[in-house]
């Protein structure tokens, strides 16, 4: 089984560091889910609408965090349809998973499309 490459955006990295300091157990659970996604990014729990339209979401536990991601192999297979929104095509390889956002489920209404 081939593993995908982890590629977090700056915004994702900042949010993950805040979670690590506030909720170390939540951070551990997030990392476990990230590792599972790097093994098989098709295990998404659905697709996003609105700001992150078309990207995948993955739940981290029932009551806690959500990850928003997409993987380059699928985007390039579909004629780079998210290239304008992502902006990372030149930087990453086909076997990369780009993580855009991590948020607590109570913060969904505050989601915005960060500057990548």
BELDA-V984199 format. One record per run of one state. SS is the DSSP state (hx for helix, st for strand, lp for the rest). FROM is the first residue (numbers start at 1). LEN is the number of residues. Records with the same first field share a line. If there is no record, write none. Layout:
# BELDA-V984199
SS=FROM-LEN  FROM-LEN
This chain:
# BELDA-V984199
lp=1-4  9-1  23-1  40-6  48-2  53-3  61-4  78-5  87-9  111-6
st=5-4  46-2  56-5  65-7  96-9
hx=10-13  24-16  50-3  72-6  83-4  105-6
